[in-house]
Amino acid sequence: MRILHTADWHFGRALEGRSRMEEQSAFMDELVQIVEDEQIDLVLVAGDVYDSVNPPALAEQLFYEGVSRLAAGGRRQVVVIAGNHDQPERLAASSPLAAAQGITLLGLPTPQLVTAGTARTGELAKIAALPYPSEARLKELLSEDADEESLRSHYSARVGQLIRRMASGFTGDSVNVVMSHLYVLGGSETESERPIQVGGAYTVDTAALTAGAQYVALGHLHRPQLVKAPMPIRYAGSPLAYSFSEAGQAKSVTVLELAPGEEARPREIFLRSGRPLVSWKAVEGLQQVHRWLDEGRDPSAWIDLEILMTEAMSLEQIQALRRARAGFIHIRPVFTEIADTTELTAMSSLPMDELFTRFYARRTGGAVPEPELVRLFLELLHETTAQETSGE
């Protein structure tokens, strides 16, 4: 049986107000092509289909059309679970219609094992599928003790109990898989994952997930990675980079060919869709940025620009950069320290209102303070100096 594992689509998510829908649509096109080329029998989507509990209509349309294309009228099985970003009842609402196409949508944790067969090989997969198991979604208080270590222990034990209950249906002649959306000890995080744990409370030991499975398919962490364990536990990662902490990170989906009783050997298929996120550090100032633009550096990327400046950038300079390249997300001037003694001496001879005006311009990107603000600053400075002189 050929299985594809993916997760954390986050349809509807933007990047500092820039829509990613076009990139997300391109990912879905690429994913459909991959499952065709790889002759995939079963697609596992390990949570966070959407970026919010109330996704935009275009995000929902992309999801429903996408899973329908993946299932290909029931020729291929698709199993989707809710992540912490998904509204579980909303995700599962269309289950009766989806089931007719070979699509299983699971919103809330249940003890039922999911079975999925493939006509191509005649094999049967049994999936212990556990949607994001928060206390609220489990409808139970796991520990009355507020201690983080105690809550983590109770949470991990409860997750393990749920997995073992479902895994009791595993058999020697089936392909046995665990799928969930949670944080496992040892996973490497990025900034784009909004936390699902308080401190380390909602974390799970790898021992809670084994339960006789051949492979554990996880969602939540956006960096594709294997977690150190006696058997393959893997995060598929997100298909797009959703924060600059993921700059330069290769995105992928995971594919494995698995027969009953065999050891899983997952492999990555790297994705081409999605604009890269890059960080530029222009230590030579504006001229270096313009040189990079003239060279056509990172033409399709979203860019986080840090630029070394000796004086404040004007609004016109910032607008000129944005006109030159629409991909700039952040433009952050970083000012050099004034180290020259002669300059320090010259600055010390300036009147306080001029020093304040220069300071204000540097902090605001070139703005000039209102006269009333300068007057208030001088009054406050005079009052502070008078108090220090009088010893108050």
C-alpha positions as CSV (number, residue, x, y, z in Angstrom):
1,M,0.0,0.0,0.0
2,R,1.3,3.5,-0.9
3,I,0.6,6.1,1.7
4,L,1.1,9.9,1.5
5,H,1.3,11.9,4.7
6,T,0.7,15.7,4.8
7,A,-0.4,18.2,7.4
8,D,-0.7,21.8,8.4
9,W,-2.1,23.3,5.2
10,H,-3.4,26.4,7.1
11,F,-5.7,27.4,4.2
12,G,-6.7,31.0,4.6
13,R,-3.5,32.1,6.4
14,A,-1.9,35.4,5.2
15,L,1.6,36.8,5.7
16,E,1.4,40.2,7.3
17,G,-1.7,40.9,5.3
18,R,-0.5,39.3,2.0
19,S,-2.8,36.6,0.8
20,R,-1.3,33.1,0.3
21,M,-4.3,31.7,-1.5
22,E,-2.6,31.6,-4.9
23,E,0.3,29.7,-3.4
24,Q,-2.0,27.3,-1.4
25,S,-4.0,26.6,-4.6
26,A,-0.7,25.8,-6.4
27,F,0.3,23.4,-3.6
28,M,-3.0,21.6,-4.0
29,D,-2.4,21.2,-7.8
30,E,1.1,19.9,-7.0
31,L,-0.2,17.5,-4.4
32,V,-2.8,16.0,-6.7
33,Q,-0.1,15.5,-9.3
34,I,2.1,13.8,-6.7
35,V,-0.6,11.3,-5.7
36,E,-1.2,10.4,-9.3
37,D,2.5,10.1,-10.1
38,E,3.3,8.0,-7.0
39,Q,0.1,5.8,-7.4
40,I,-0.9,6.7,-3.8
41,D,-3.7,4.5,-2.3
42,L,-4.2,6.4,1.0
43,V,-3.8,10.1,1.8
44,L,-3.4,11.1,5.5
45,V,-4.0,14.8,6.4
46,A,-2.8,15.2,10.0
47,G,-4.7,18.4,11.0
48,D,-4.8,22.2,10.7
49,V,-6.5,22.2,7.3
50,Y,-7.5,25.8,8.0
51,D,-5.7,28.6,9.9
52,S,-8.8,29.6,11.9
53,V,-12.0,28.2,13.3
54,N,-13.9,30.5,10.9
55,P,-12.0,30.2,7.6
56,P,-12.8,32.4,4.6
57,A,-15.1,30.9,2.0
58,L,-12.3,30.6,-0.6
59,A,-10.2,28.5,1.9
60,E,-13.2,26.1,2.4
61,Q,-13.7,25.9,-1.3
62,L,-10.1,25.0,-1.9
63,F,-10.2,22.3,0.8
64,Y,-13.3,20.6,-0.4
65,E,-12.4,20.7,-4.1
66,G,-8.9,19.6,-3.2
67,V,-9.8,16.5,-1.2
68,S,-12.4,15.6,-3.8
69,R,-9.6,15.6,-6.5
70,L,-7.3,13.6,-4.2
71,A,-10.0,10.9,-3.6
72,A,-10.8,10.8,-7.4
73,G,-14.3,9.5,-6.9
74,G,-13.4,6.9,-4.3
75,R,-10.4,5.5,-6.2
76,R,-8.2,6.7,-3.4
77,Q,-8.9,6.9,0.3
78,V,-8.4,10.2,2.2
79,V,-8.5,10.5,6.0
80,V,-8.5,14.0,7.5
81,I,-8.4,14.9,11.2
82,A,-8.9,18.3,12.9
83,G,-6.0,20.2,14.3
84,N,-5.9,22.9,17.0
85,H,-6.7,25.6,14.4
86,D,-9.7,23.7,13.0
87,Q,-13.3,23.9,14.3
88,P,-13.9,20.2,14.8
89,E,-17.7,20.1,14.2
90,R,-17.4,22.4,11.2
91,L,-14.7,20.2,9.6
92,A,-16.7,17.0,10.1
93,A,-20.1,18.5,9.1
94,S,-19.9,17.2,5.5
95,S,-18.9,13.7,6.6
96,P,-22.0,12.0,5.1
97,L,-21.3,13.5,1.7
98,A,-17.6,13.0,1.9
99,A,-17.8,9.3,2.9
100,A,-19.5,8.5,-0.4
101,Q,-16.3,9.6,-2.1
102,G,-13.9,7.7,0.1
103,I,-13.1,10.7,2.3
104,T,-13.2,10.4,6.1
105,L,-13.4,13.6,8.1
106,L,-12.8,13.4,11.8
107,G,-13.4,16.4,14.1
108,L,-13.5,15.3,17.7
109,P,-11.5,12.4,19.4
110,T,-13.4,9.1,19.3
111,P,-12.4,5.6,20.1
112,Q,-13.3,4.2,16.7
113,L,-10.6,2.8,14.5
114,V,-10.6,4.0,10.8
115,T,-10.3,1.3,8.2
116,A,-9.3,2.1,4.6
117,G,-8.9,-0.5,1.9
118,T,-7.2,-0.3,-1.5
119,A,-8.4,-2.1,-4.6
120,R,-5.0,-1.9,-6.2
121,T,-3.3,-4.3,-3.7
122,G,-6.3,-5.7,-1.8
123,E,-4.7,-4.5,1.5
124,L,-6.4,-3.0,4.4
125,A,-5.1,-0.1,6.5
126,K,-6.2,0.4,10.1
127,I,-5.7,3.9,11.4
128,A,-5.8,5.0,15.0
129,A,-6.7,8.6,14.1
130,L,-6.8,11.0,17.0
131,P,-7.8,14.6,16.2
132,Y,-6.3,17.3,18.4
133,P,-7.0,16.1,21.9
134,S,-7.4,19.1,24.1
135,E,-9.1,18.8,27.5
136,A,-12.0,20.8,26.0
137,R,-12.4,18.5,23.1
138,L,-12.0,15.4,25.2
139,K,-14.6,16.9,27.5
140,E,-12.7,16.0,30.6
141,L,-10.4,17.5,33.2
142,L,-7.2,15.6,33.1
143,S,-5.7,16.9,36.3
144,E,-6.8,19.1,39.2
145,D,-3.2,19.7,40.0
146,A,-2.0,23.0,38.5
147,D,1.6,21.7,38.5
148,E,2.9,21.6,34.9
149,E,4.8,18.3,35.3
150,S,1.7,16.7,36.8
151,L,-0.6,17.9,33.9
152,R,1.9,16.8,31.3
153,S,2.1,13.3,32.8
154,H,-1.7,13.0,33.0
155,Y,-2.1,14.4,29.5
156,S,0.5,12.0,28.0
157,A,-1.1,9.1,29.8
158,R,-4.6,9.9,28.6
159,V,-3.4,10.3,25.0
160,G,-1.6,6.9,25.3
161,Q,-4.8,5.3,26.7
162,L,-6.8,6.6,23.7
163,I,-4.2,5.4,21.2
164,R,-4.0,2.0,22.8
165,R,-7.7,1.6,22.8
166,M,-8.0,2.2,19.1
167,A,-4.8,0.2,18.4
168,S,-6.3,-2.9,20.0
169,G,-8.0,-3.3,16.7
170,F,-4.7,-3.6,14.8
171,T,-4.1,-7.0,13.2
172,G,-1.1,-8.8,11.7
173,D,-2.6,-8.8,8.2
174,S,-3.3,-5.0,8.1
175,V,-1.2,-1.9,7.6
176,N,-1.3,-0.3,11.1
177,V,-0.9,3.4,11.4
178,V,-1.3,6.1,14.2
179,M,-2.2,9.6,13.2
180,S,-2.7,12.6,15.4
181,H,-2.1,16.4,15.8
182,L,-0.1,17.2,18.9
183,Y,3.3,18.1,20.3
184,V,5.7,15.3,21.0
185,L,8.7,15.6,23.2
186,G,11.8,16.1,21.1
187,G,10.1,17.9,18.2
188,S,11.7,21.1,16.8
189,E,9.4,24.1,16.7
190,T,9.2,27.2,14.5
191,E,7.6,30.6,15.2
192,S,4.7,30.1,12.9
193,E,3.1,27.4,15.1
194,R,0.8,29.0,17.6
195,P,1.3,27.0,20.8
196,I,-1.1,24.2,21.8
197,Q,0.5,23.7,25.2
198,V,0.8,25.9,28.3
199,G,4.6,25.7,28.9
200,G,5.3,22.0,28.4
201,A,1.9,20.8,29.8
202,Y,0.3,19.6,26.5
203,T,3.2,17.4,25.4
204,V,3.3,13.7,24.8
205,D,6.0,11.1,25.3
206,T,6.8,9.0,22.2
207,A,6.0,5.9,24.2
208,A,2.3,6.9,24.2
209,L,2.1,6.7,20.4
210,T,3.7,3.4,19.5
211,A,1.0,0.9,20.5
212,G,2.0,-1.6,17.8
213,A,1.8,0.9,14.9
214,Q,4.2,0.6,11.9
215,Y,4.2,4.4,11.4
216,V,3.0,7.5,13.3
217,A,1.8,10.4,11.1
218,L,1.8,13.7,13.0
219,G,0.7,17.3,12.4
220,H,1.4,20.6,14.3
221,L,5.1,21.2,13.8
222,H,5.9,23.0,10.5
223,R,9.4,21.7,10.1
224,P,9.4,18.2,8.4
225,Q,11.2,15.9,10.8
226,L,11.5,12.5,12.3
227,V,11.2,12.3,16.1
228,K,13.7,10.1,17.9
229,A,11.8,6.9,18.8
230,P,12.1,3.1,18.4
231,M,9.8,3.3,15.4
232,P,9.1,6.0,12.7
233,I,7.3,9.0,14.2
234,R,7.2,11.8,11.7
235,Y,5.9,15.4,11.3
236,A,5.1,16.0,7.6
237,G,5.5,19.8,8.1
238,S,3.6,22.6,6.5
239,P,3.6,22.8,2.7
240,L,4.4,26.5,2.7
241,A,6.7,28.6,4.9
242,Y,4.4,30.6,7.2
243,S,7.0,32.7,9.1
244,F,10.5,34.0,8.5
245,S,11.7,31.5,11.1
246,E,11.2,29.0,8.3
247,A,13.3,30.9,5.8
248,G,15.4,28.6,3.7
249,Q,13.5,25.5,5.0
250,A,12.7,22.9,2.4
251,K,9.0,21.9,2.4
252,S,7.8,18.4,1.5
253,V,5.2,15.6,1.8
254,T,6.1,12.2,3.1
255,V,5.5,9.0,1.1
256,L,5.9,5.4,2.2
257,E,5.2,2.0,0.7
258,L,4.0,-0.3,3.5
259,A,2.8,-3.8,3.7
260,P,1.5,-5.7,6.8
261,G,4.3,-6.4,9.3
262,E,6.9,-4.5,7.3
263,E,9.1,-1.7,8.8
264,A,8.2,1.7,7.5
265,R,10.7,3.6,5.5
266,P,9.3,7.1,4.9
267,R,10.8,9.3,2.2
268,E,10.4,13.0,1.4
269,I,9.1,14.4,-1.8
270,F,10.1,18.1,-1.9
271,L,7.6,20.6,-3.0
272,R,8.1,23.3,-5.7
273,S,5.0,25.4,-5.1
274,G,5.0,28.4,-2.7
275,R,7.1,31.5,-2.7
276,P,10.2,31.2,-0.6
277,L,10.7,33.4,2.5
278,V,14.1,35.0,2.7
279,S,16.0,37.4,5.0
280,W,18.2,40.1,3.5
281,K,20.7,41.9,5.7
282,A,22.1,44.9,3.8
283,V,25.2,45.9,5.8
284,E,26.2,48.4,3.1
285,G,23.0,50.4,3.3
286,L,20.5,51.3,0.5
287,Q,23.0,51.0,-2.3
288,Q,23.4,47.3,-1.5
289,V,19.6,46.7,-1.6
290,H,19.3,48.5,-5.0
291,R,22.2,46.4,-6.3
292,W,20.5,43.2,-5.3
293,L,17.3,44.4,-6.9
294,D,19.2,45.2,-10.2
295,E,20.7,41.7,-10.0
296,G,17.2,40.1,-9.7
297,R,18.0,38.4,-6.4
298,D,15.2,36.2,-5.1
299,P,12.7,37.4,-7.7
300,S,9.7,35.5,-6.4
301,A,10.4,35.6,-2.6
302,W,8.7,37.3,0.3
303,I,11.5,39.4,1.9
304,D,12.4,40.4,5.4
305,L,14.8,43.3,4.9
306,E,17.2,44.6,7.6
307,I,19.2,47.5,6.4
308,L,22.1,49.2,8.1
309,M,21.6,53.0,8.1
310,T,23.6,56.0,9.5
311,E,20.4,58.2,9.4
312,A,16.7,57.6,9.3
313,M,15.1,56.3,6.2
314,S,12.6,58.7,4.6
315,L,9.1,57.7,3.7
316,E,10.0,58.2,0.0
317,Q,12.9,55.8,0.3
318,I,10.7,53.1,1.8
319,Q,8.0,53.6,-0.8
320,A,10.6,53.4,-3.6
321,L,11.8,50.0,-2.3
322,R,8.2,48.7,-2.2
323,R,7.5,50.0,-5.7
324,A,10.7,48.3,-6.9
325,R,9.7,44.9,-5.4
326,A,6.3,43.9,-4.1
327,G,7.7,41.1,-2.1
328,F,9.1,43.2,0.7
329,I,7.2,42.3,3.9
330,H,9.3,44.1,6.5
331,I,11.8,46.9,6.0
332,R,13.7,47.5,9.2
333,P,16.4,50.1,9.3
334,V,19.1,49.4,11.9
335,F,21.2,52.4,12.9
336,T,24.9,52.3,13.4
337,E,26.2,53.4,16.8
338,I,27.8,56.8,16.9
339,A,31.4,56.0,17.8
340,D,33.3,58.9,16.4
341,T,34.5,61.2,19.2
342,T,34.4,64.3,17.2
343,E,30.8,63.5,16.3
344,L,30.0,62.9,20.0
345,T,31.5,66.3,20.8
346,A,29.5,68.0,18.1
347,M,26.3,66.4,19.3
348,S,26.9,67.4,22.9
349,S,27.1,71.1,21.8
350,L,23.6,71.0,20.2
351,P,20.7,72.4,22.1
352,M,18.3,69.9,23.7
353,D,15.4,70.7,21.4
354,E,17.6,69.9,18.4
355,L,18.8,66.7,20.0
356,F,15.2,65.6,20.7
357,T,14.2,66.4,17.2
358,R,17.0,64.2,15.8
359,F,16.2,61.4,18.2
360,Y,12.5,61.6,17.3
361,A,13.2,61.5,13.5
362,R,15.5,58.5,14.0
363,R,12.8,56.5,15.9
364,T,10.0,57.4,13.6
365,G,11.6,57.0,10.2
366,G,12.1,60.7,9.5
367,A,9.1,62.3,11.0
368,V,9.3,65.8,12.5
369,P,7.9,66.3,16.0
370,E,5.1,68.9,16.6
371,P,6.3,72.0,18.4
372,E,3.9,71.2,21.2
373,L,5.6,67.8,21.7
374,V,9.1,69.5,21.8
375,R,7.8,72.0,24.3
376,L,6.4,69.3,26.6
377,F,9.7,67.4,26.4
378,L,11.7,70.4,27.4
379,E,9.3,71.1,30.3
380,L,9.6,67.5,31.5
381,L,13.4,67.7,31.2
382,H,13.4,70.9,33.2
383,E,11.3,69.5,36.0
384,T,13.4,66.3,36.2
385,T,16.6,68.4,36.3
386,A,15.2,70.7,39.0
387,Q,14.2,67.6,41.2
388,E,17.6,66.1,40.9
389,T,19.3,69.4,41.8
390,S,17.1,69.8,44.9
391,G,17.6,66.2,45.9
392,E,13.9,65.3,45.7
